[in-house]
Amino acid sequence: MPSDLADSVDDFTALGTSEGLPTVSIVIPAYNEESVIRQCLIAAVYQSVPADEIIVVDNRSNDATCSIVRQMQLEYPESPIRLLHQNDEQGLIPTRNFGLNHAHSDVLGRIDADSVLEPDWVEQVQSAFLNPQVAAATGPVVYYDMPMRRFGLKADDKMRQLMLRLAKHQYHFLFGSNMAVRRSAWEEIRGETCRDEKDEMHEDIDLSLHLADHELKVQYVPSMVSGMSARRLEDSPRDYRYYVSRFERTYKAHNVKKLALKAPMVVFFSVYFPAKMLRAVHTASVNQMARRAALRP
């Protein structure tokens, strides 16, 4: 469906399915994501239960991101791919908010442009939100550009469950690459979420803390799995340290002082160098195999 036609459908009303399951939107903020947006959309399209809408929110991209999305609309006319533009401000948070505010479904999924959803992701989200007490949900990730991916998925799941226990289940943190929020919960907190103009915080942790302030339940769902890139490991040690320290700055903005909540920082710091080395070896191996394949007659 062309974007101008899709964007003009203002009278769309989100309804549950005939089985009473909640409808699900997938919102994807994007800035210069030409290298990953196609694989992200393909995974979002090929779901065991289709999403009611797949929304790419472009934020002033100056590469081929928008062209690729438009091409995907032509290739998959039966899929509800929408292309929106958020040009007022540069940044993830205003782009995320724009997408969530323009989504129509009962549940608003939110992933990154380098996310690759498992084929049953929408189905798992619907199942989680059958519980009316669940205001938001998140799950583990598998790093698709790292070796031993299934082992990595198990490790990620164990780490997130450990963080829940350390927080004594008071705080359940959403993960921006793999999360969903009930629309009514988003409407309750959207006016309070931090704008973070200096780009110093973790926007998904901020969202989680605002939900906690309203006693809105965040559910961890191990079967709600998304793939994501480990490209963060390409950061320099200095840049990676700044990324991890966003936890502390987000806690400070919310006056949260629980020592146990520093656990994610410890985990992220401890895995950086081993994971960076593993990724480098894996990348070298993949490149070597590609060169050998290119040399074959």
C-alpha positions in Angstrom: 0.0 0.0 0.0 1.5 3.4 -0.9 2.4 5.5 2.2 0.2 8.5 1.2 -2.8 6.2 1.1 -1.9 4.3 4.3 -1.4 7.5 6.2 -4.7 9.0 5.1 -6.7 6.2 6.8 -7.8 8.3 9.8 -11.0 6.5 10.6 -9.3 3.2 11.4 -10.5 1.7 14.6 -8.6 -1.1 16.4 -10.7 -4.1 17.2 -9.9 -7.4 18.7 -9.8 -10.5 16.6 -12.8 -12.8 16.4 -11.2 -14.9 19.2 -11.0 -11.9 21.5 -7.3 -11.5 21.1 -5.8 -8.0 21.2 -4.7 -6.3 18.0 -1.0 -5.6 17.7 0.9 -2.7 16.0 4.7 -2.9 15.4 6.4 0.5 15.6 9.9 0.9 14.2 11.8 4.2 14.7 14.4 4.6 11.9 17.3 7.0 11.1 19.6 6.0 8.3 18.9 2.3 8.5 19.2 1.2 4.9 21.5 -1.7 5.8 19.0 -3.4 8.2 15.4 -2.1 7.6 14.5 -4.6 4.9 15.4 -7.7 7.0 13.5 -6.1 9.9 10.4 -5.6 7.8 10.5 -9.1 6.3 10.5 -10.6 9.8 7.7 -8.4 10.8 5.6 -9.4 7.8 6.2 -13.2 8.1 4.5 -13.8 11.4 2.4 -16.8 12.3 -0.3 -14.2 13.3 -0.1 -11.0 11.2 0.4 -7.7 12.9 -2.5 -5.3 12.3 0.0 -2.6 11.2 3.7 -2.3 10.8 4.8 1.3 11.2 8.2 2.7 10.2 8.8 6.2 11.6 11.5 7.9 9.6 13.4 10.6 11.4 15.1 12.7 8.8 17.0 9.9 7.1 19.3 10.9 4.3 20.0 7.4 3.0 17.8 4.9 1.2 15.7 3.9 4.3 12.5 5.4 3.0 13.0 4.1 -0.6 13.4 0.6 0.8 10.3 0.9 2.9 8.3 2.1 -0.1 9.6 -0.8 -2.2 8.5 -3.2 0.5 5.0 -1.7 0.4 4.9 -2.5 -3.3 6.4 -6.0 -2.8 4.0 -6.9 0.0 0.7 -5.0 -0.8 -1.3 -7.3 1.4 0.8 -6.3 4.5 -0.1 -3.2 6.4 3.2 -1.5 6.2 3.0 2.3 6.9 5.7 4.9 6.5 5.4 7.9 8.7 7.8 10.9 8.9 8.8 12.6 12.1 10.7 15.7 11.0 10.1 18.1 13.8 12.9 16.9 16.0 16.0 14.7 15.6 16.1 11.9 18.2 14.8 8.5 19.2 12.4 9.6 21.9 10.3 12.0 19.8 10.4 9.5 16.9 9.3 6.7 19.2 6.5 8.8 20.7 5.3 9.9 17.3 5.0 6.2 16.2 3.2 5.1 19.4 0.8 8.0 19.2 -0.1 7.2 15.6 -0.6 3.5 16.1 -4.2 2.2 16.3 -4.0 -1.2 17.9 -4.8 -2.4 21.4 -1.1 -3.3 22.0 1.8 -1.2 20.7 4.9 -3.2 19.9 8.2 -1.3 19.7 11.4 -2.7 18.2 14.5 -1.3 16.6 15.3 -1.1 12.9 17.9 -3.9 13.4 15.5 -6.1 15.2 14.5 -9.4 13.6 11.4 -10.8 15.2 10.9 -14.5 15.7 8.0 -15.8 13.5 5.7 -16.2 16.5 6.4 -12.8 18.1 3.0 -11.3 17.5 1.3 -14.5 18.7 3.3 -14.4 21.9 2.5 -10.8 22.5 -1.2 -11.4 22.1 -1.0 -14.3 24.6 0.8 -12.1 27.1 -1.8 -9.3 26.9 -4.7 -11.6 27.4 -4.0 -11.0 31.1 -5.7 -7.6 31.7 -3.2 -6.9 34.5 -0.3 -6.8 32.0 0.4 -3.2 30.9 3.6 -3.9 29.1 5.8 -6.9 28.2 9.3 -7.6 27.1 11.4 -10.6 26.3 15.0 -11.8 25.6 17.0 -11.3 22.4 19.2 -13.5 20.3 22.2 -11.8 18.7 22.0 -12.9 15.1 25.5 -11.7 14.1 27.3 -13.6 16.9 28.3 -17.2 17.0 26.5 -19.7 19.3 23.2 -17.8 18.9 21.0 -20.2 20.8 23.4 -20.4 23.6 23.4 -16.6 23.6 19.6 -16.5 23.8 19.7 -18.7 26.9 22.4 -16.5 28.4 20.4 -13.4 27.7 17.2 -14.9 29.2 19.1 -16.0 32.4 20.6 -12.5 32.7 17.3 -10.8 32.5 15.7 -13.1 35.0 18.6 -12.5 37.3 18.1 -8.8 37.1 14.4 -9.3 38.0 15.4 -11.2 41.1 18.0 -8.6 42.1 15.4 -5.9 41.8 13.2 -8.1 44.0 10.6 -7.9 41.3 9.8 -4.2 42.1 11.1 -3.0 38.7 10.6 -5.0 35.5 12.6 -3.2 32.8 11.5 -3.1 29.2 14.1 -3.6 26.5 13.7 -1.2 23.6 14.6 -3.8 20.9 11.8 -6.1 22.1 8.9 -4.6 23.9 5.1 -3.9 23.8 2.9 -1.6 25.7 -0.9 -1.6 26.1 -2.2 1.5 24.4 -4.2 2.5 27.5 -1.0 2.3 29.6 0.9 4.4 27.0 -1.8 7.0 27.0 -1.6 7.2 30.8 2.2 7.9 30.9 3.1 9.5 27.6 2.8 13.0 29.0 5.3 12.3 31.7 8.1 10.4 29.9 11.4 12.2 29.9 12.4 14.1 26.7 16.1 13.6 27.4 17.2 16.4 25.1 20.9 15.8 26.0 20.6 12.1 25.1 22.0 10.8 28.3 19.4 8.2 29.4 18.1 4.8 28.5 14.7 5.6 27.0 13.3 2.1 27.6 14.4 2.2 31.3 12.8 5.6 31.6 9.5 4.2 30.2 9.7 1.3 32.7 10.1 3.6 35.6 7.1 5.7 34.6 5.0 2.6 34.3 6.2 1.6 37.8 5.2 5.0 39.2 1.7 4.3 38.0 1.8 0.7 39.4 1.3 -0.6 35.8 2.7 -4.1 35.5 5.5 -5.0 33.2 5.7 -8.7 32.4 8.8 -10.6 31.4 7.9 -13.2 28.7 10.7 -15.6 27.9 8.9 -16.9 24.7 8.6 -13.3 23.3 11.9 -13.4 21.4 13.5 -10.9 19.0 16.8 -11.0 17.2 19.1 -8.0 17.2 22.5 -7.0 16.0 25.5 -6.9 18.4 26.8 -3.8 16.6 27.0 -2.0 19.9 30.2 -4.1 20.4 31.8 -2.1 17.6 31.8 1.0 19.9 35.1 2.1 21.4 35.6 1.3 25.2 34.9 4.9 25.9 31.7 5.0 23.9 30.6 1.7 25.4 31.2 3.0 28.9 29.1 6.0 28.2 26.3 3.8 26.8 26.3 1.6 30.0 26.4 4.6 32.3 23.1 5.7 30.9 21.6 3.3 33.4 22.9 5.4 36.3 21.8 8.7 34.7 18.3 7.3 34.2 18.1 6.1 37.8 19.3 9.5 39.0 16.6 11.4 37.0 14.0 9.3 38.7 15.7 9.4 42.2 16.0 5.7 42.2 18.9 4.6 44.5 18.5 0.9 44.9 22.1 -0.6 44.8 20.8 -3.9 43.3 19.7 -2.0 40.1 23.4 -1.4 39.3 23.6 -5.1 38.4 22.9 -4.5 34.7 25.8 -2.1 34.5 28.1 -4.7 36.1 26.9 -7.4 33.6 27.3 -5.1 30.6 30.8 -4.1 31.6 31.9 -7.7 32.3 30.8 -9.0 28.9 32.2 -6.2 26.7 35.8 -7.4 26.0 35.1 -11.2 25.7 32.0 -10.6 23.5 33.9 -8.0 21.4 36.7 -10.6 20.8 34.2 -13.3 20.0 32.4 -11.0 17.5 35.7 -10.1 15.8 36.7 -13.8 15.4 33.2 -14.6 14.1 33.3 -11.7 11.6 36.7 -12.7 10.3 35.6 -16.3 9.8 32.4 -15.2 7.9 34.5 -12.9 5.7 37.0 -15.6 5.0 34.3 -18.0 3.9 32.7 -15.3 1.7 36.1 -14.7 0.0 36.6 -18.5 -0.6 33.1 -18.8 -2.1 33.8 -15.8 -4.4 37.0 -17.5 -5.7 35.3 -20.8 -6.5 34.9 -21.4 -10.3 
